Amino acid sequence: MSNIDSNTNQMTAVCAVVPTYNNDRTLADVLHRVYCYISHIVVVNDGSDDHTSEVLAGLDIPVTIVSYERNRGKGYALRMGFEKARACGFRYAVTIDSDGQHFPEDLPLLLDAHSLHPDALIVGSRNLQADNMPSGNTFANKFSNFWFRLQTCKKLPDTQTGYRLYPLESLPNLKLLTYRYEAELELLVGLAWKGVDLIPVGVRVCYPEDRVTHFRPFADFFRISVLNTFLCIAAVLYGYPSMFVRFLVKSYEL
């Protein structure tokens, strides 16, 4: 098989997973723009009570829809999307938010990095110094970056981004500890402990004034802090030893 055929087959194994909750104003535009680069899209309607169902019903592009009545949180929506992607035979999934903050036009950057590092987690990293980056987001990300480095001995510029390309076969047990925003941090730490390479790729971000966000500064920050406390304990008991053993094995193989 030629390299061209191999790369083509690899790309067709990539789908997009788009979790959405009450983003009916931006959802259709995001999906149409994603479809320009990835033709297989799984939309997870996380209990929306706006016009999301009508928007999905009126789409003129093919999408696979996972829907349930009660809002369960972004982490739960990602879990449902990943399980559906696996059931459909996909090996990789790009996650992108439906509120319009991510640029689907940056998908080729993630896909190009994926072609070079097919077993890695590709992390779309935002510019935290951008003029339109909310100050609260910048602080929360720096806070998260610090704890992630402490828990994994790895450095990433953006540990809170939802714009990622996951190797589905490498994901840890999908019965996550938490199913809200902090689940993305849990996935990131779990993959790092498993020895999955983490490849950051610079992407753009947009925060329009009318953007609908469901991040709850106090409640979600508290949940992230609790998760970080647990992950620090787990790092001592499991993460550090497993990474050390993996380091010894690689050293021996060399």
Residue pairs with C-beta under 8 A, 6 or more apart in sequence:
1 9
7 115
10 114
10 115
10 118
11 111
11 115
13 89
13 90
13 91
13 92
14 38
14 40
14 90
14 91
14 92
14 93
14 94
14 111
14 114
14 165
15 38
15 40
15 41
15 42
15 85
15 88
15 90
15 92
15 93
15 94
16 34
16 38
16 40
16 41
16 42
16 93
16 94
16 95
16 96
17 42
17 44
17 78
17 81
17 82
17 84
17 85
17 93
17 94
17 95
17 96
18 27
18 30
18 31
18 34
18 41
18 42
18 43
18 44
18 81
18 95
18 96
18 97
18 98
19 44
19 46
19 74
19 77
19 78
19 81
19 95
19 97
19 98
20 27
20 43
20 44
20 45
20 46
20 48
20 52
20 77
20 98
21 45
21 46
21 47
21 48
21 52
21 71
21 74
21 77
21 214
22 48
22 49
22 50
22 52
22 212
22 214
23 48
23 52
23 98
23 99
23 100
23 212
24 48
24 50
24 51
24 52
24 54
24 55
25 210
25 212
26 98
26 99
26 100
26 211
26 212
27 43
27 52
27 55
27 56
27 98
28 55
28 58
28 59
29 100
30 96
30 97
30 98
30 100
30 102
30 104
31 41
31 43
31 59
31 61
31 63
31 98
32 61
33 104
33 105
34 41
34 96
34 104
34 107
35 41
35 61
36 104
37 104
37 107
37 108
37 111
38 94
38 107
39 62
40 64
40 88
40 90
41 61
41 62
41 63
41 64
42 63
42 64
42 65
42 66
42 81
42 84
42 85
42 88
42 93
43 56
43 63
43 64
43 65
43 66
43 98
44 66
44 67
44 77
44 78
44 80
44 81
44 84
45 52
45 53
45 56
45 65
45 66
45 67
45 68
46 68
46 71
46 72
46 73
46 74
46 76
46 77
47 68
47 69
47 70
47 71
47 72
48 71
49 71
53 67
56 63
56 65
64 84
64 88
66 80
66 81
66 84
68 80
72 179
73 178
73 179
73 180
73 181
73 183
74 162
74 179
74 180
74 181
74 183
74 184
75 176
75 178
75 179
75 180
75 181
75 182
75 183
75 184
75 186
76 179
76 183
78 95
78 183
78 184
78 187
79 174
79 176
79 179
79 183
81 93
81 95
82 93
82 166
82 168
82 171
82 174
83 174
85 93
85 168
86 168
90 168
91 167
91 168
91 169
92 114
92 165
92 166
92 167
92 168
93 165
93 166
93 168
94 107
94 110
94 111
94 163
94 164
94 165
94 166
95 162
95 163
95 164
95 165
95 166
96 102
96 104
96 107
96 162
96 163
97 162
97 163
99 211
99 212
99 213
100 206
100 208
100 211
101 205
101 206
101 207
101 211
102 124
102 162
102 163
102 203
102 205
102 206
103 203
103 204
103 205
103 206
106 124
106 163
106 203
106 204
109 124
109 201
109 202
109 203
110 122
110 124
110 163
110 164
110 165
110 201
110 203
111 165
113 120
113 122
113 165
113 199
113 201
114 120
114 122
114 165
117 197
117 199
118 167
119 167
119 170
119 196
119 197
120 167
120 196
120 197
120 198
120 199
121 164
121 165
121 166
121 167
121 170
121 188
121 191
121 196
121 197
121 198
121 199
122 164
122 165
122 199
122 201
123 156
123 158
123 161
123 163
123 164
123 188
123 198
123 199
123 200
123 201
124 158
124 161
124 163
124 164
124 201
124 202
124 203
125 156
125 157
125 158
125 161
125 200
125 201
125 202
125 203
126 133
126 158
126 161
126 163
126 203
126 204
126 205
127 133
127 202
127 204
127 205
128 137
128 138
128 141
128 142
128 157
128 158
129 138
130 205
132 205
132 206
132 207
133 205
133 207
134 207
136 217
137 160
140 160
140 221
140 224
141 158
141 159
141 160
144 159
144 160
144 185
144 224
144 228
145 155
145 156
145 157
145 158
145 159
147 228
147 231
147 232
148 154
148 156
148 159
148 185
148 188
148 189
148 192
149 155
149 156
150 232
150 235
151 189
151 192
151 228
151 231
151 232
151 234
151 235
151 239
152 189
152 192
152 193
152 235
152 239
152 243
153 240
153 243
154 192
154 198
156 188
156 198
156 200
157 200
158 200
159 185
159 188
160 184
160 185
161 203
162 184
163 203
164 184
166 187
167 196
170 191
170 194
170 196
171 187
171 190
171 191
172 187
172 190
172 191
172 194
176 183
176 186
176 187
177 183
177 186
177 227
177 230
178 186
178 223
178 227
180 220
180 223
181 215
181 220
181 223
181 224
182 220
182 223
182 224
182 227
185 224
185 227
185 228
185 231
186 227
186 231
188 198
189 231
189 235
189 239
191 198
192 198
192 239
193 235
193 238
193 239
193 242
193 243
194 242
195 243
195 246
231 239
